[in-house]
Each structure stands twice: as structure tokens, then as C-alpha cells.
């Protein structure tokens, strides 16, 4: 066995020319080929002993590696045995709340990796509004919000306690999408500090979203997605008889009370409430649904059964994932093409021979109906009546939510869909009465002090300014008595039960700063609109 290398190493260690602080040149030669030559050249021309520098670097690197190893070992042990955590998935509303709260916190150390997201719900939107010298409004994209990115620990302190949040993602094979989650850690044998933190975040978000309504819509795969958070609509903005609105609010309030759920359970009655809002388009059916959500602080979950991508399995999953208290809005239920399953052939076979001709005629009528159904536009959904009834009040149906169906043609609905127990109240929305027209006018032109202070400046005058622009500079009517008189005059110039509240509001919106002009031109506008309605035209001014 050749011991020449060991003898050479021993010679280096015992050499009087090498200092005690330098690593042996033989070891360095093995690690860095050509080290001896480099060391001699550096010492000869620069007068620097590289061995001292390399030795110092090696000691620092070794100490750092050893410290990191021990730190990771201890940290891993503490995380495994003395750390509690709570995971939040992205299909839960709390996921967005935690992300928004974290974006406003100061971390323990500066974050080097973040995710930028445009905050379209920025509460300081007025800061992003600009006007040029001519008074033309220019929109500026909201400033970004910076969120925690994937695989990065976000460390912070709350109430004197250390917390850590990790954001991760994985492929959800069942729903075919990327599933995200947040996991919050804290030291201790209990998750109570994390629960206290989540309660604080919930209260913080409630203050942030005062008078805001969250709107959820389904995405492919049968899960809900929060589409927006809009300002809650006030009940007085809905064109409906005041007594009807009060009755609906009282009924929903009584239904949502915790004592009501216990009362239903004690008597074995399913805790459900259904409403049918029916009437012509533009009469306020959807508006009342959103107003109720704002009054009771509930999120609203909107479903269109007309969606071809919505399957019966998806509909069942959506209803299973509903929160305990919410409003479910089934829009335009009449256009969904819901059909009762065909009667069995055995029933017709039992008919007498005398009625044979009548049965044949019925079969022909059924065939014609099938042909009509096949010729329907592609908007018809794939949800059957039985599937819808099953998710509404089947054996495993969800309880506790408020179900609202809207329709323009209630007479086309199947009787089984709107029977008592599924639909508890039917609310009729009619075309605008004179009192509703008057209320719409007052609501449009009533000015609060806040609105007066934040009113945008008028457009600057120019040689080409027409009479319409000049009239826009006139101050709005602020005297309540004068405005009341104008509203009464405006309502008397329009017929009752001929226009929808949406049509009246659309007319006023085009003159939202000019109440005098709205009163002055309303007769000519109605003459034009009425002429089109009498001729069955849908467009204003159509011949």
C-alpha cells in the first residue's frame, strides 16, 4: 500500500515554514487544482499569503454551515412537536380576507418575493381620479396590492405572539384546477391564538366592507367564485310598493332569526324559505334581491340555469357548498327550459279503444313539442326539473338560505316548482305607477351634502358649446318643495302602467343634472317611446 501521500501530508503539517493558522497546501491542492502555483505567484508579486485568506473563509463557511444545520434541526423539531396550525382553502371566503389583511401588515423582515395584484376594490379610488385642464375625466388604473407568493414564509407578530403563514398550491384533479391554500402557524400546543387572529381578521374585514355585498357566481367544475364586492343597495332605491317591501323584510328577518331554526327543527319542518319575484323586465326583481342581501349583511350567490356548461352534478355540488346563511338567486327561471320527465308509455296503453284516435293526436302533439324544443336557441340549459327540485328540497337539500327565483313569465312555470313549501311567497312586480315614477324622480335629483361636496367640476366653455352643455352648468335644485312639485309634474306627464321603472330611470340618467330639462322633454320622449310600443318595436324611434 502506497503511503507516499500520507507522508507528504505529515510533512506539510510538521513543516516550520507553514503557520498554524493555514490549511495544509496538499488539502487545498486537492480541492483547488493549481493552488500551489497560484499561491506562489500571489506571494511573489503581491506579497499576499492566500493560505490565510482561504483558511479564514473555510472557517467562516464551516461555522455558518454548522449553525444552519443546527438551526434547521431545532426549528424542525419545534415545528413538529410544539407548533399548531390552521389551513384555509381558496374556496372559503376567509381565504381572501386573510390575504387582504396580510397585505396591510408589516412583516418581521422585508419580503424579497411578493405577488402584485391590481386592487380594483381599493377604497381610495378617488385618489386615482384625475381631470385634465379641460375638465375631461381620465381614469387611472388602481394601485397594485402586494400579496404573499407561493412557497415563501410570511412571518409577523400579532398581540405579542409570533405567527407564520405559508401559501401553497396543488392540482385539484377532481375539479381540474389549481387549488390554493394558506396555512397559519404559531408556537404552542393549542390553535386558540390562530382562532383569535382569524376572529380579528373577520372583524377587520367587516369594518372594511361596511355596506358592501359579496357576489358569487359558479365556475366550471361546480364551485363558487367571488366575482365582486359591490356597495349594498338600499331598499328605498327599489321601485316596489312600500307595504310589500316591509312584509318581505319582516318575513326574511323572522326566518333568519336563530330561534326560528330551532322552532322548525322541533317540529320536523325543513328550515327553508323560497320567494318568486315575477313581473315584466326592468321592474326591480334583481334589484330587490341585492337590496335584501345588503339589509341583512348576506352574500348573494347567483345561478343562471341557462348556462350550457352547468350540469346537474355541478348544481348539486354548488348547493352543497353554500354557507349556512346566504341568498341564492336563480335568475330568469322561465328561460332555463325546465321540462318534466315524459310520462311512461304504459299509461297510454291502458286507454280504451274508443279513445285511440285521441291518443294518437296527443302523441302527434308531443312530437311537435319535441321538435319545437329541439329548435330552441343554444341558450337552453341542461338542468332538468327533477334535478332542480332535488337540490331545492330533496332529502339532502341545503337548509338555512333564502332562495329567490325571478321570472318574466310565471304562467310558463311548472306547478311543482312553485308549490307551497318550495315557494312560500310570490311577489308581483308591475310596470311603474305614478307614485313610483314620482319616487324615481325624487331619488334621482335629491342632493345630499356629501354629493354636493364631491360633485365634479363642469366642462370648460368653448366656442362650440351648445345649449345642452350650457344647461349642464346650472345648479341643481336643492329646495325640497320645488323638487317635490317638479316630481309631481313629471309623474303626471307619463301614463301609469305603461313604462318599467328601468325605462323611467334610463330617461332620467341621460339628464341626471338637469331636472328642468327632464320635465320639459318628457312628453316628447313618451310620444316617441309610446309610438314604438304600440307598433311592437323594441327600439326607441323605430318605424
C-alpha positions as CSV (number, residue, x, y, z in Angstrom):
1,X,0.0,0.0,0.0
2,X,1.4,3.4,-1.1
3,X,1.7,5.8,1.9
4,X,3.5,8.5,0.0
5,X,0.5,10.8,0.1
6,X,0.2,10.5,3.8
7,X,3.9,11.1,4.4
8,X,3.7,14.2,2.2
9,X,0.7,15.4,4.3
10,X,2.5,14.8,7.5
11,X,5.5,16.7,6.2
12,X,3.3,19.7,5.4
13,X,1.7,19.6,8.9
14,X,5.1,19.5,10.6
15,X,6.8,22.0,8.3
16,X,8.1,25.0,10.1
17,X,7.5,27.2,7.1
18,X,3.7,26.9,7.3
19,X,1.9,28.8,10.0
20,X,-0.6,27.1,12.4
21,X,-3.5,29.0,11.0
22,X,-3.1,27.9,7.4
23,X,-4.7,24.8,5.9
24,X,-2.1,22.3,4.5
25,X,-1.3,23.1,0.9
26,X,-1.8,19.5,0.0
27,X,-5.5,19.6,1.0
28,X,-6.0,22.9,-0.8
29,X,-4.3,21.4,-3.9
30,X,-6.8,18.5,-3.8
31,X,-9.8,21.0,-3.6
32,X,-8.4,23.7,-5.9
33,X,-6.2,22.3,-8.7
34,X,-3.2,24.6,-9.3
35,X,-3.4,26.2,-5.9
36,X,0.3,25.9,-5.2
37,X,1.2,27.8,-8.4
38,X,-1.4,30.5,-7.7
39,X,-0.2,30.8,-4.1
40,X,3.4,31.2,-5.1
41,X,2.6,33.8,-7.8
42,X,0.4,35.8,-5.4
43,X,3.1,35.8,-2.7
44,X,5.8,36.7,-5.1
45,X,4.1,39.6,-6.9
46,X,1.5,40.8,-4.4
47,X,3.1,39.7,-1.1
48,X,-0.2,38.1,0.0
49,X,-0.4,34.7,1.7
50,X,-3.6,33.2,0.1
51,X,-3.5,30.4,2.6
52,X,-4.5,32.7,5.4
53,X,-7.5,34.1,3.4
54,X,-8.6,30.6,2.3
55,X,-8.3,29.3,5.8
56,X,-10.4,32.2,7.3
57,X,-13.1,31.7,4.6
58,X,-13.2,28.0,5.2
59,X,-13.7,28.5,8.9
60,X,-16.4,31.0,8.4
61,X,-18.2,28.8,5.9
62,X,-17.9,25.8,8.2
63,X,-19.3,27.6,11.2
64,X,-22.2,29.0,9.2
65,X,-23.0,25.6,7.7
66,X,-22.9,24.0,11.2
67,X,-25.0,26.8,12.7
68,X,-27.6,26.5,9.8
69,X,-27.7,22.8,10.3
70,X,-28.3,23.0,14.0
71,X,-30.9,25.8,13.5
72,X,-32.8,23.8,10.9
73,X,-32.7,20.7,13.2
74,X,-34.0,22.6,16.2
75,X,-36.6,24.5,14.1
76,X,-37.8,21.3,12.5
77,X,-38.2,19.7,15.9
78,X,-40.1,22.7,17.3
79,X,-42.4,22.9,14.2
80,X,-43.2,19.2,14.5
81,X,-43.8,18.9,18.3
82,X,-44.6,22.5,19.5
83,X,-46.4,24.2,16.7
84,X,-50.1,24.4,15.9
85,X,-51.6,25.4,12.5
86,X,-54.8,26.0,10.7
87,X,-55.3,25.6,6.9
88,X,-57.6,27.7,4.8
89,X,-58.6,26.7,1.3
90,X,-59.3,29.1,-1.5
91,X,-62.9,28.1,-1.8
92,X,-63.6,29.6,1.6
93,X,-64.4,33.3,1.9
94,X,-61.9,33.6,4.7
95,X,-59.0,32.9,2.3
96,X,-59.5,36.3,0.6
97,X,-59.9,38.1,4.0
98,X,-56.6,36.7,5.3
99,X,-54.7,37.7,2.1
100,X,-56.1,41.2,2.2
101,X,-55.2,41.5,5.9
102,X,-51.7,40.2,5.4
103,X,-51.1,42.7,2.6
104,X,-51.5,45.6,5.1
105,X,-49.2,44.1,7.8
106,X,-45.6,44.8,8.5
107,X,-43.6,41.6,8.3
108,X,-40.8,40.7,10.7
109,X,-38.3,41.1,8.0
110,X,-38.5,42.7,4.5
111,X,-40.1,40.3,1.9
112,X,-37.9,39.6,-1.1
113,X,-40.6,37.8,-3.1
114,X,-44.2,39.1,-3.5
115,X,-47.1,38.8,-5.9
116,X,-48.6,42.0,-7.3
117,X,-52.4,42.1,-7.8
118,X,-54.3,45.1,-9.1
119,X,-56.7,46.2,-6.3
120,X,-59.9,47.1,-8.2
121,X,-61.7,47.3,-4.8
122,X,-59.4,50.0,-3.5
123,X,-61.4,52.1,-1.1
124,X,-59.3,55.2,-2.0
125,X,-60.5,55.2,-5.6
126,X,-61.0,59.0,-5.5
127,X,-57.2,59.4,-5.3
128,X,-57.0,57.7,-8.7
129,X,-59.4,60.1,-10.4
130,X,-57.8,62.8,-12.5
131,X,-59.1,65.6,-14.7
132,X,-57.1,67.5,-17.3
133,X,-57.2,71.2,-17.8
134,X,-60.4,71.0,-19.8
135,X,-62.3,69.1,-17.1
136,X,-62.4,65.8,-19.0
137,X,-62.4,62.8,-16.7
138,X,-59.5,60.4,-17.0
139,X,-59.4,57.1,-15.3
140,X,-56.2,55.8,-13.7
141,X,-55.7,52.1,-13.0
142,X,-55.8,51.4,-9.3
143,X,-52.5,50.9,-7.5
144,X,-51.4,47.3,-7.0
145,X,-51.7,45.3,-3.8
146,X,-48.8,43.1,-2.9
147,X,-49.6,39.6,-1.6
148,X,-47.7,36.6,-0.3
149,X,-46.4,34.4,-3.2
150,X,-46.1,30.6,-3.2
151,X,-43.6,28.8,-1.1
152,X,-42.5,31.9,0.9
153,X,-42.9,32.2,4.7
154,X,-44.6,35.4,5.9
155,X,-43.6,36.0,9.5
156,X,-45.2,38.6,11.7
157,X,-46.3,39.4,15.2
158,X,-49.8,39.9,16.5
159,X,-50.6,40.6,20.1
160,X,-47.0,39.9,21.0
161,X,-47.1,36.4,19.5
162,X,-45.1,35.0,16.6
163,X,-47.0,33.8,13.5
164,X,-46.0,32.3,10.2
165,X,-48.1,32.0,7.0
166,X,-47.3,29.7,4.1
167,X,-49.1,29.9,0.8
168,X,-49.1,26.8,-1.4
169,X,-50.9,25.4,-4.4
170,X,-51.6,22.0,-5.8
171,X,-53.5,20.5,-8.8
172,X,-57.1,19.5,-7.9
173,X,-57.7,16.5,-10.2
174,X,-61.4,16.3,-9.2
175,X,-62.2,19.8,-10.3
176,X,-59.4,20.2,-12.8
177,X,-58.0,23.4,-11.4
178,X,-55.2,24.8,-9.3
179,X,-56.2,24.7,-5.6
180,X,-54.6,27.2,-3.3
181,X,-54.3,27.2,0.5
182,X,-52.9,29.3,3.3
183,X,-51.6,27.6,6.5
184,X,-51.1,29.7,9.6
185,X,-48.6,28.5,12.2
186,X,-47.9,29.6,15.8
187,X,-45.9,28.1,18.7
188,X,-47.9,26.3,21.3
189,X,-50.0,23.2,22.0
190,X,-53.3,24.8,21.0
191,X,-54.7,26.6,18.0
192,X,-56.6,29.2,20.1
193,X,-54.1,32.0,19.2
194,X,-54.8,31.4,15.5
195,X,-58.5,31.3,16.1
196,X,-58.2,34.7,17.9
197,X,-56.3,36.0,14.9
198,X,-58.9,34.8,12.4
199,X,-61.6,36.4,14.5
200,X,-59.7,39.7,14.5
201,X,-59.3,39.4,10.7
202,X,-63.0,38.8,10.3
203,X,-63.9,41.8,12.4
204,X,-61.4,43.9,10.4
205,X,-62.9,42.8,7.1
206,X,-66.5,43.6,8.4
207,X,-65.4,47.1,9.1
208,X,-63.7,47.3,5.7
209,X,-66.8,46.1,3.9
210,X,-69.4,48.2,5.6
211,X,-72.4,48.4,3.3
212,X,-70.8,46.0,0.8
213,X,-72.3,42.9,-0.7
214,X,-70.2,40.0,-2.0
215,X,-71.4,38.4,-5.2
216,X,-70.6,34.8,-6.0
217,X,-71.1,33.0,-9.3
218,X,-70.4,29.4,-10.4
219,X,-67.4,28.4,-12.5
220,X,-66.9,25.2,-14.4
221,X,-66.4,22.3,-12.1
222,X,-69.2,23.0,-9.6
223,X,-67.6,25.5,-7.3
224,X,-68.3,29.2,-6.3
225,X,-66.1,32.1,-7.2
226,X,-66.3,35.5,-5.7
227,X,-66.9,37.8,-8.6
228,X,-67.2,41.2,-7.0
229,X,-67.9,43.1,-3.8
230,X,-70.3,46.0,-4.6
231,X,-71.9,48.7,-2.4
232,X,-75.1,47.4,-0.8
233,X,-78.2,48.6,-2.4
234,X,-80.7,50.5,-0.2
235,X,-84.3,49.3,-0.1
236,X,-85.7,52.8,-0.9
237,X,-84.0,52.6,-4.4
238,X,-86.2,49.6,-5.3
239,X,-89.4,50.6,-7.1
240,X,-91.9,48.4,-5.2
241,X,-94.9,49.1,-3.0
242,X,-93.7,50.1,0.4
243,X,-96.0,47.7,2.2
244,X,-94.8,44.8,0.1
245,X,-91.2,45.7,0.9
246,X,-91.9,45.8,4.6
247,X,-93.7,42.5,4.5
248,X,-90.7,40.8,2.7
249,X,-88.2,42.3,5.1
250,X,-90.2,41.3,8.1
251,X,-90.6,37.7,6.8
252,X,-86.9,37.3,5.9
253,X,-85.9,38.8,9.3
254,X,-88.1,36.3,11.1
255,X,-86.8,33.4,9.0
256,X,-83.1,34.2,9.7
257,X,-83.5,34.6,13.4
258,X,-81.8,31.7,15.3
259,X,-84.9,30.9,17.3
260,X,-86.8,30.2,14.0
261,X,-84.4,27.4,13.1
262,X,-84.9,25.8,16.5
263,X,-88.7,26.1,16.1
264,X,-88.5,24.4,12.7
265,X,-86.3,21.6,14.0
266,X,-88.5,20.9,17.0
267,X,-91.5,20.3,14.6
268,X,-89.6,18.4,12.0
269,X,-90.1,21.1,9.3
270,X,-87.2,21.8,6.9
271,X,-85.8,25.2,7.5
272,X,-86.2,26.7,4.1
273,X,-87.7,29.9,2.6
274,X,-88.4,30.5,-1.1
275,X,-89.6,33.6,-3.0
276,X,-90.8,34.0,-6.6
277,X,-90.3,37.5,-8.0
278,X,-92.3,37.8,-11.2
279,X,-93.1,40.7,-13.5
280,X,-92.0,42.4,-16.7
281,X,-88.3,43.1,-17.3
282,X,-86.9,46.2,-15.6
283,X,-89.3,46.3,-12.7
284,X,-86.7,45.7,-10.0
285,X,-86.7,41.9,-9.3
286,X,-83.0,41.5,-9.2
287,X,-82.6,44.9,-7.5
288,X,-84.7,43.8,-4.6
289,X,-82.7,40.6,-4.3
290,X,-79.5,42.6,-3.9
291,X,-81.1,45.1,-1.6
292,X,-82.2,42.3,0.7
293,X,-78.6,41.0,0.8
294,X,-77.4,44.4,1.8
295,X,-80.1,44.8,4.6
296,X,-79.2,41.5,6.2
297,X,-75.5,41.5,5.5
298,X,-75.6,38.3,3.4
299,X,-73.6,37.3,0.4
300,X,-75.6,36.6,-2.7
301,X,-75.0,33.5,-4.9
302,X,-76.3,33.9,-8.4
303,X,-77.0,31.0,-10.7
304,X,-78.3,31.0,-14.3
305,X,-79.8,27.7,-15.2
306,X,-79.5,28.8,-18.8
307,X,-75.8,28.1,-18.7
308,X,-75.0,25.2,-21.0
309,X,-71.8,24.3,-19.1
310,X,-73.8,23.9,-15.9
311,X,-74.5,20.2,-15.3
312,X,-76.8,18.6,-12.8
313,X,-73.8,17.3,-10.9
314,X,-72.4,20.8,-10.8
315,X,-75.7,22.2,-9.5
316,X,-75.7,19.7,-6.7
317,X,-72.2,20.5,-5.7
318,X,-72.9,24.2,-5.7
319,X,-75.8,23.9,-3.3
320,X,-73.8,21.6,-1.1
321,X,-71.1,24.3,-0.8
322,X,-73.5,27.1,0.2
323,X,-72.8,28.8,3.6
324,X,-75.3,28.5,6.4
325,X,-76.8,31.9,5.7
326,X,-76.9,33.5,2.3
327,X,-79.2,34.4,-0.6
328,X,-79.4,32.1,-3.6
329,X,-80.7,33.9,-6.8
330,X,-82.0,31.8,-9.6
331,X,-82.3,34.3,-12.4
332,X,-84.8,34.0,-15.2
333,X,-86.1,30.6,-14.2
334,X,-88.6,30.6,-17.1
335,X,-85.9,30.7,-19.8
336,X,-84.0,27.7,-18.4
337,X,-86.1,25.2,-20.5
338,X,-87.0,23.1,-17.4
339,X,-89.1,20.0,-18.5
340,X,-90.9,17.4,-16.6
341,X,-89.9,13.9,-17.4
342,X,-92.1,12.2,-20.0
343,X,-94.9,10.0,-18.8
344,X,-94.4,6.3,-19.2
345,X,-95.8,4.6,-22.3
346,X,-97.7,2.1,-20.2
347,X,-100.1,4.8,-19.1
348,X,-101.3,5.4,-22.6
349,X,-101.5,1.7,-23.3
350,X,-104.2,1.4,-20.7
351,X,-106.6,3.7,-22.6
352,X,-109.7,2.3,-24.2
353,X,-110.0,1.5,-27.9
354,X,-112.6,4.3,-28.2
355,X,-110.0,6.9,-27.2
356,X,-107.4,5.5,-29.6
357,X,-107.7,8.4,-32.1
358,X,-107.3,11.0,-29.3
359,X,-104.2,9.3,-28.0
360,X,-102.7,9.4,-31.5
361,X,-103.4,13.1,-31.7
362,X,-101.7,13.6,-28.3
363,X,-98.7,11.7,-29.5
364,X,-98.5,13.9,-32.6
365,X,-98.7,17.0,-30.4
366,X,-95.9,15.6,-28.2
367,X,-93.8,15.1,-31.3
368,X,-94.4,18.6,-32.4
369,X,-93.4,19.9,-28.9
370,X,-90.2,17.9,-29.1
371,X,-89.4,19.4,-32.5
372,X,-90.0,22.9,-31.1
373,X,-87.7,22.1,-28.1
374,X,-85.0,20.9,-30.5
375,X,-85.3,24.1,-32.5
376,X,-84.8,26.3,-29.4
377,X,-81.7,28.5,-29.3
378,X,-78.4,27.3,-27.8
379,X,-79.1,29.2,-24.6
380,X,-81.3,26.4,-23.2
381,X,-79.6,24.8,-20.2
382,X,-79.0,21.2,-19.4
383,X,-80.8,21.1,-16.0
384,X,-84.0,19.0,-15.7
385,X,-86.9,20.0,-13.5
386,X,-86.4,16.9,-11.3
387,X,-82.7,17.8,-10.7
388,X,-83.6,21.4,-9.7
389,X,-86.4,20.2,-7.3
390,X,-84.0,17.7,-5.7
391,X,-81.4,20.4,-4.8
392,X,-84.1,22.8,-3.6
393,X,-85.9,20.5,-1.2
394,X,-84.6,16.9,-1.7
395,X,-83.6,14.6,1.2
396,X,-80.1,16.0,1.3
397,X,-81.0,19.6,0.3
398,X,-79.3,22.5,2.0
399,X,-81.1,24.5,4.7
400,X,-80.9,27.9,6.1
401,X,-80.5,30.0,3.0
402,X,-83.0,32.3,1.3
403,X,-84.0,31.1,-2.2
404,X,-85.2,33.7,-4.7
405,X,-86.4,32.9,-8.2
406,X,-87.0,35.6,-10.8
407,X,-89.2,35.2,-13.9
408,X,-90.8,37.4,-16.5
409,X,-93.5,34.8,-17.4
410,X,-94.7,33.0,-14.3
411,X,-97.5,31.3,-16.2
412,X,-95.0,29.1,-18.0
413,X,-93.5,27.6,-14.8
414,X,-94.4,24.1,-13.8
415,X,-96.8,23.9,-10.9
416,X,-94.5,21.6,-9.0
417,X,-91.7,24.2,-9.0
418,X,-93.8,26.9,-7.3
419,X,-96.0,24.9,-5.0
420,X,-96.1,25.8,-1.2
421,X,-93.0,24.5,0.6
422,X,-90.8,25.4,-2.3
423,X,-92.1,28.9,-3.0
424,X,-93.5,30.5,0.2
425,X,-94.2,34.0,-1.2
426,X,-94.9,35.2,-4.7
427,X,-94.1,38.9,-5.2
428,X,-95.6,40.6,-8.2
429,X,-93.6,43.5,-9.8
430,X,-95.7,45.7,-12.1
431,X,-94.9,48.5,-14.5
432,X,-94.4,51.9,-12.9
433,X,-97.3,53.6,-11.2
434,X,-97.4,57.3,-10.9
435,X,-96.2,57.2,-7.3
436,X,-93.2,55.0,-8.4
437,X,-92.4,57.5,-11.2
438,X,-92.5,60.3,-8.7
439,X,-90.3,58.5,-6.3
440,X,-87.8,57.7,-9.0
441,X,-87.6,61.4,-10.0
442,X,-87.0,62.4,-6.3
443,X,-84.4,59.8,-5.8
444,X,-82.5,60.9,-9.0
445,X,-82.4,64.6,-8.1
446,X,-82.2,64.7,-4.3
447,X,-78.8,66.1,-3.3
448,X,-77.1,65.2,0.0
449,X,-74.3,67.4,1.4
450,X,-71.8,64.7,0.6
451,X,-72.9,64.6,-3.1
452,X,-72.7,68.4,-3.3
453,X,-69.2,68.5,-1.9
454,X,-67.9,65.8,-4.2
455,X,-69.7,67.0,-7.4
456,X,-67.2,67.0,-10.4
457,X,-66.4,70.4,-12.0
458,X,-68.4,71.4,-15.1
459,X,-66.8,71.2,-18.5
460,X,-65.0,74.3,-19.6
461,X,-66.8,76.5,-22.0
462,X,-65.6,76.7,-25.6
463,X,-66.9,78.4,-28.8
464,X,-68.6,75.2,-29.9
465,X,-70.5,74.8,-26.6
466,X,-74.2,74.1,-27.3
467,X,-77.3,74.9,-25.3
468,X,-77.2,71.4,-23.7
469,X,-73.7,71.9,-22.3
470,X,-74.7,75.4,-21.0
471,X,-77.7,74.0,-19.2
472,X,-75.5,71.4,-17.6
473,X,-73.8,74.2,-15.7
474,X,-77.0,75.3,-14.0
475,X,-77.0,74.5,-10.3
476,X,-79.2,71.5,-9.3
477,X,-82.5,72.1,-7.5
478,X,-81.9,71.9,-3.7
479,X,-85.2,73.2,-2.4
480,X,-87.3,70.1,-1.4
481,X,-90.6,71.8,-2.1
482,X,-89.6,72.9,-5.6
483,X,-88.3,69.4,-6.3
484,X,-91.5,67.8,-5.0
485,X,-93.5,70.0,-7.3
486,X,-91.3,69.1,-10.3
487,X,-91.6,65.4,-9.4
488,X,-95.4,65.6,-9.3
489,X,-95.5,67.4,-12.6
490,X,-93.1,64.8,-14.2
491,X,-95.3,61.9,-13.0
492,X,-98.5,63.4,-14.3
493,X,-97.0,63.7,-17.8
494,X,-96.4,60.0,-18.0
495,X,-99.1,57.3,-18.2
496,X,-99.5,54.8,-15.4
497,X,-98.7,51.1,-16.0
498,X,-97.0,51.7,-19.5
499,X,-93.3,52.0,-18.6
500,X,-91.0,50.0,-16.5
501,X,-89.1,51.7,-13.6
502,X,-85.9,50.9,-15.5
503,X,-87.1,52.8,-18.6
504,X,-88.0,55.9,-16.5
505,X,-84.7,55.7,-14.7
506,X,-82.8,55.4,-18.0
507,X,-84.5,58.5,-19.3
508,X,-83.6,60.5,-16.2
509,X,-80.0,59.2,-16.2
510,X,-79.4,60.9,-19.5
511,X,-80.5,64.2,-17.8
512,X,-79.2,63.4,-14.3
513,X,-78.0,67.0,-13.7
514,X,-80.9,68.7,-15.4
515,X,-84.3,68.2,-13.7
516,X,-85.9,71.1,-15.5
517,X,-84.9,69.6,-18.9
518,X,-86.2,66.2,-17.8
519,X,-89.6,67.7,-17.0
520,X,-89.6,69.8,-20.2
521,X,-88.8,67.0,-22.6
522,X,-90.6,64.0,-21.1
523,X,-93.8,64.4,-23.1
524,X,-91.9,64.3,-26.4
525,X,-89.9,61.3,-25.2
526,X,-93.0,59.4,-24.2
527,X,-94.7,60.2,-27.5
528,X,-91.7,58.6,-29.3
529,X,-91.5,55.6,-27.0
530,X,-95.2,55.1,-26.9
531,X,-95.4,55.1,-30.7
532,X,-92.8,52.3,-30.8
533,X,-94.5,50.3,-28.1
534,X,-97.9,50.5,-30.0
535,X,-96.2,49.2,-33.1
536,X,-94.4,46.4,-31.2
537,X,-91.0,47.9,-31.7
538,X,-88.3,47.4,-29.1
539,X,-86.1,50.3,-30.2
540,X,-86.8,53.9,-29.4
541,X,-87.6,55.8,-32.7
542,X,-88.1,52.6,-34.7
543,X,-90.6,53.0,-37.5
